[in-house]
Amino acid sequence: MTTWQIVRVVAGLFILLSLALGIPGSPIFVSPWWLAFTAFVGLNLFQSGLTKWCLMETILRKLGVKSGA
């Protein structure tokens, strides 16, 4: 997998997990404050789309993951 694929998979996983932990009807509900994490991930995706820079992608490149096209 390339860096951009990993970033999107991890972002999607974080969003789904934080929704499951933050929505009261969920069987694994913990606290509605988990929805703030959902917003944080969404804002990071928005920011990286505008600036074309993502911290996680930079870290993955330094770890030797192949950069995407």
DSSP file (Angstrom, degrees, kcal/mol; ACC not computed):
  #  RESIDUE AA STRUCTURE BP1 BP2  ACC     N-H-->O    O-->H-N    N-H-->O    O-->H-N    TCO  KAPPA ALPHA  PHI   PSI    X-CA   Y-CA   Z-CA
    1    1 A M              0   0    0      0, 0.0    65,-0.4     0, 0.0     2,-0.2   0.000 360.0 360.0 360.0 150.2    0.0    0.0    0.0
    2    2 A T     >  -     0   0    0     63,-0.1     4,-2.3     1,-0.1    65,-0.2  -0.477 360.0-100.8 -95.6 170.9    1.1    3.5   -0.6
    3    3 A T  H  > S+     0   0    0     63,-1.9     4,-2.6     1,-0.2     5,-0.2   0.903 120.7  50.6 -59.8 -43.8    1.1    6.4    1.9
    4    4 A W  H  > S+     0   0    0      1,-0.2     4,-1.7     2,-0.2    -1,-0.2   0.851 110.6  50.2 -67.4 -31.2   -2.1    8.0    0.5
    5    5 A Q  H  > S+     0   0    0     -3,-0.2     4,-2.3     2,-0.2    -1,-0.2   0.917 111.4  47.9 -69.3 -42.7   -3.9    4.7    0.7
    6    6 A I  H  X S+     0   0    0     -4,-2.3     4,-2.8     1,-0.2     5,-0.3   0.915 109.9  53.0 -63.6 -43.1   -2.8    4.1    4.3
    7    7 A V  H  X S+     0   0    0     -4,-2.6     4,-2.5     1,-0.2    -1,-0.2   0.921 112.1  44.9 -58.4 -45.2   -3.8    7.6    5.3
    8    8 A R  H  X S+     0   0    0     -4,-1.7     4,-2.4     2,-0.2    -1,-0.2   0.878 113.2  49.5 -70.1 -37.8   -7.3    7.2    3.9
    9    9 A V  H  X S+     0   0    0     -4,-2.3     4,-2.4     2,-0.2    -2,-0.2   0.935 114.3  45.1 -64.5 -46.1   -7.8    3.7    5.4
   10   10 A V  H  X S+     0   0    0     -4,-2.8     4,-2.8     2,-0.2    -2,-0.2   0.907 113.0  50.6 -65.6 -42.1   -6.6    4.9    8.9
   11   11 A A  H  X S+     0   0    0     -4,-2.5     4,-2.4    -5,-0.3    -2,-0.2   0.931 112.1  47.4 -61.6 -45.6   -8.8    8.0    8.7
   12   12 A G  H  X S+     0   0    0     -4,-2.4     4,-2.5     2,-0.2    -2,-0.2   0.909 112.6  49.1 -61.5 -42.5  -11.9    5.9    7.7
   13   13 A L  H  X S+     0   0    0     -4,-2.4     4,-2.7     2,-0.2     5,-0.2   0.924 111.3  49.5 -62.1 -45.5  -11.2    3.5   10.5
   14   14 A F  H  X S+     0   0    0     -4,-2.8     4,-2.7     2,-0.2     5,-0.2   0.904 111.7  49.0 -60.6 -41.9  -10.8    6.3   13.1
   15   15 A I  H  X S+     0   0    0     -4,-2.4     4,-2.2     2,-0.2    -2,-0.2   0.946 113.7  44.8 -64.5 -48.1  -14.0    7.9   11.9
   16   16 A L  H  X S+     0   0    0     -4,-2.5     4,-2.2     1,-0.2    -2,-0.2   0.912 115.8  47.4 -63.0 -42.5  -16.0    4.7   12.1
   17   17 A L  H  X S+     0   0    0     -4,-2.7     4,-2.1     2,-0.2    -2,-0.2   0.925 112.3  48.2 -65.4 -45.0  -14.5    3.8   15.5
   18   18 A S  H  X S+     0   0    0     -4,-2.7     4,-1.2    -5,-0.2    -1,-0.2   0.850 111.3  51.1 -67.8 -32.2  -15.1    7.2   17.0
   19   19 A L  H  X S+     0   0    0     -4,-2.2     4,-1.8    -5,-0.2     3,-0.3   0.917 109.8  49.9 -66.1 -42.6  -18.7    7.2   15.8
   20   20 A A  H  < S+     0   0    0     -4,-2.2     8,-0.3     1,-0.2    -2,-0.2   0.863 115.3  43.6 -63.1 -35.2  -19.2    3.8   17.4
   21   21 A L  H  < S+     0   0    0     -4,-2.1     9,-2.8     8,-0.2    10,-1.6   0.681 119.5  42.8 -82.0 -17.6  -17.8    5.0   20.6
   22   22 A G  H  < S+     0   0    0     -4,-1.2    -2,-0.2    -3,-0.3    13,-0.2   0.592  89.6  86.4-108.8 -12.4  -19.6    8.3   20.6
   23   23 A I  S >< S-     0   0    0     -4,-1.8     3,-2.3     1,-0.1     5,-0.1  -0.814  70.1-140.8 -95.0 123.8  -23.2    7.5   19.4
   24   24 A P  T 3  S+     0   0    0      0, 0.0     5,-0.2     0, 0.0    -1,-0.1   0.750  98.4  58.7 -55.2 -28.6  -25.5    6.6   22.4
   25   25 A G  T 3  S+     0   0    0      3,-0.1    -5,-0.1     2,-0.0    -2,-0.0   0.581  83.8 105.9 -78.1  -7.9  -27.3    3.8   20.4
   26   26 A S  S X  S-     0   0    0     -3,-2.3     3,-1.4    -7,-0.2    -6,-0.0  -0.434  74.5-132.2 -74.3 143.8  -24.0    2.0   19.7
   27   27 A P  T 3  S+     0   0    0      0, 0.0    -1,-0.1     0, 0.0    -6,-0.1   0.706 109.6  44.5 -68.1 -17.6  -23.3   -1.3   21.6
   28   28 A I  T 3  S+     0   0    0     -8,-0.3    -3,-0.1    -5,-0.1    -2,-0.1   0.035  82.2 153.6-112.7  27.1  -19.8    0.0   22.4
   29   29 A F    <   +     0   0    0     -3,-1.4    -7,-0.2    -5,-0.2    -8,-0.2  -0.281   8.8 160.9 -57.4 135.9  -20.8    3.5   23.4
   30   30 A V        -     0   0    0     -9,-2.8    -8,-0.2     1,-0.3    -1,-0.2   0.657  61.3 -23.7-119.3 -56.4  -18.4    5.2   25.8
   31   31 A S    >   -     0   0    0    -10,-1.6     3,-1.6     1,-0.0    -1,-0.3  -0.978  46.9-122.4-160.9 145.7  -19.0    9.0   25.7
   32   32 A P  T >  S+     0   0    0      0, 0.0     3,-1.7     0, 0.0     4,-0.3   0.672 103.2  80.4 -67.0 -13.0  -20.4   11.6   23.3
   33   33 A W  T >> S+     0   0    0      1,-0.3     3,-1.3     2,-0.2     4,-0.6   0.689  73.9  75.7 -65.9 -17.4  -17.0   13.3   23.5
   34   34 A W  H X> S+     0   0    0     -3,-1.6     4,-1.2     1,-0.3     3,-0.6   0.751  81.1  69.8 -63.9 -22.3  -15.7   10.7   21.0
   35   35 A L  H <> S+     0   0    0     -3,-1.7     4,-2.0     1,-0.2    -1,-0.3   0.768  88.1  63.7 -67.1 -24.0  -17.6   12.7   18.4
   36   36 A A  H <> S+     0   0    0     -3,-1.3     4,-2.2    -4,-0.3    -1,-0.2   0.860  99.6  53.1 -64.9 -34.5  -15.0   15.5   18.8
   37   37 A F  H <X S+     0   0    0     -3,-0.6     4,-2.4    -4,-0.6    -2,-0.2   0.883 105.5  54.0 -66.9 -37.7  -12.4   13.0   17.6
   38   38 A T  H  X S+     0   0    0     -4,-1.2     4,-2.3     1,-0.2    -2,-0.2   0.929 109.8  47.3 -58.6 -46.0  -14.5   12.4   14.5
   39   39 A A  H  X S+     0   0    0     -4,-2.0     4,-2.7     1,-0.2    -2,-0.2   0.888 109.5  54.2 -63.2 -39.8  -14.6   16.2   13.9
   40   40 A F  H  X S+     0   0    0     -4,-2.2     4,-2.2     2,-0.2    -2,-0.2   0.921 109.8  46.3 -60.8 -45.8  -10.8   16.3   14.4
   41   41 A V  H  X S+     0   0    0     -4,-2.4     4,-2.3     2,-0.2    -1,-0.2   0.918 112.9  50.4 -64.0 -43.1  -10.2   13.7   11.8
   42   42 A G  H  X S+     0   0    0     -4,-2.3     4,-2.3     1,-0.2    -2,-0.2   0.903 110.0  49.7 -61.5 -42.2  -12.6   15.4    9.4
   43   43 A L  H  X S+     0   0    0     -4,-2.7     4,-2.9     1,-0.2    -1,-0.2   0.883 109.7  51.8 -64.6 -38.2  -10.8   18.7    9.9
   44   44 A N  H  X S+     0   0    0     -4,-2.2     4,-2.5     2,-0.2    -2,-0.2   0.901 109.9  48.6 -65.3 -39.8   -7.4   17.1    9.2
   45   45 A L  H  X S+     0   0    0     -4,-2.3     4,-1.7     2,-0.2    -2,-0.2   0.916 113.0  48.3 -63.9 -42.2   -8.7   15.6    6.0
   46   46 A F  H  X S+     0   0    0     -4,-2.3     4,-1.6     2,-0.2    -2,-0.2   0.931 112.8  47.9 -61.4 -47.5  -10.1   19.0    5.0
   47   47 A Q  H  X S+     0   0    0     -4,-2.9     4,-2.7     1,-0.2     5,-0.3   0.901 111.1  50.0 -62.0 -43.3   -6.8   20.8    5.8
   48   48 A S  H  X S+     0   0    0     -4,-2.5     4,-1.6     1,-0.2    -1,-0.2   0.828 108.1  54.4 -68.9 -29.2   -4.7   18.2    3.9
   49   49 A G  H  < S+     0   0    0     -4,-1.7    -1,-0.2    -5,-0.2    -2,-0.2   0.864 114.6  40.0 -68.6 -35.5   -7.0   18.6    0.9
   50   50 A L  H  < S+     0   0    0     -4,-1.6    -2,-0.2    -5,-0.1    -1,-0.2   0.883 127.1  31.2 -79.6 -40.4   -6.4   22.4    0.9
   51   51 A T  H  < S-     0   0    0     -4,-2.7    -3,-0.2     2,-0.2    -2,-0.2   0.597  93.7-132.9 -96.4 -12.1   -2.7   22.5    1.7
   52   52 A K  S  < S+     0   0    0     -4,-1.6     2,-0.4    -5,-0.3    -3,-0.1   0.813  71.7 112.1  60.0  31.7   -1.6   19.2    0.1
   53   53 A W        +     0   0    0     -6,-0.3     2,-0.4    -5,-0.2    -2,-0.2  -0.999  40.8 178.2-135.7 133.4    0.3   18.4    3.3
   54   54 A C     >  -     0   0    0     -2,-0.4     4,-1.9     1,-0.1     5,-0.2  -0.989  23.1-149.8-136.9 124.8   -0.5   15.6    5.8
   55   55 A L  H  > S+     0   0    0     -2,-0.4     4,-2.4     1,-0.2     5,-0.2   0.900  99.7  52.7 -60.7 -42.7    1.6   14.9    8.9
   56   56 A M  H  > S+     0   0    0      1,-0.2     4,-2.6     2,-0.2    -1,-0.2   0.885 107.9  51.3 -63.0 -37.8    0.8   11.2    8.9
   57   57 A E  H  > S+     0   0    0      2,-0.2     4,-2.1     1,-0.2    -1,-0.2   0.893 109.5  50.5 -65.8 -38.9    1.8   10.9    5.2
   58   58 A T  H  X S+     0   0    0     -4,-1.9     4,-1.9     2,-0.2    -2,-0.2   0.917 111.5  48.0 -62.6 -44.2    5.2   12.6    6.1
   59   59 A I  H  X S+     0   0    0     -4,-2.4     4,-1.4     1,-0.2    -2,-0.2   0.917 110.5  51.4 -63.6 -43.8    5.7   10.2    9.0
   60   60 A L  H  <>S+     0   0    0     -4,-2.6     5,-2.4     1,-0.2     4,-0.2   0.892 108.4  51.7 -61.9 -39.6    4.9    7.2    6.8
   61   61 A R  H ><5S+     0   0    0     -4,-2.1     3,-1.4     1,-0.2    -1,-0.2   0.903 108.0  51.4 -62.6 -40.9    7.4    8.3    4.2
   62   62 A K  H 3<5S+     0   0    0     -4,-1.9    -1,-0.2     1,-0.3    -2,-0.2   0.774 105.5  56.8 -67.4 -25.2   10.1    8.6    6.8
   63   63 A L  T 3<5S-     0   0    0     -4,-1.4    -1,-0.3    -5,-0.1    -2,-0.2   0.474 126.3-102.8 -83.2  -2.5    9.2    5.0    7.9
   64   64 A G  T < 5 +     0   0    0     -3,-1.4     2,-0.2     1,-0.3    -3,-0.2   0.558  67.8 151.7  97.0   8.7    9.9    3.9    4.4
   65   65 A V      < -     0   0    0     -5,-2.4    -1,-0.3     1,-0.1     2,-0.1  -0.551  54.4-103.3 -74.1 138.6    6.4    3.5    3.0
   66   66 A K        -     0   0    0    -65,-0.4   -63,-1.9    -2,-0.2     2,-0.2  -0.386  34.5-121.8 -64.9 132.3    6.2    4.0   -0.8
   67   67 A S        -     0   0    0    -65,-0.2    -1,-0.1   -64,-0.1     2,-0.1  -0.511  28.1-121.0 -74.6 142.4    4.8    7.4   -1.7
   68   68 A G              0   0    0     -2,-0.2    -1,-0.1     1,-0.1     0, 0.0  -0.330 360.0 360.0 -82.2 166.0    1.7    7.2   -4.0
   69   69 A A              0   0    0     -2,-0.1    -1,-0.1     0, 0.0    -2,-0.0   0.448 360.0 360.0 -83.0 360.0    1.3    8.8   -7.4
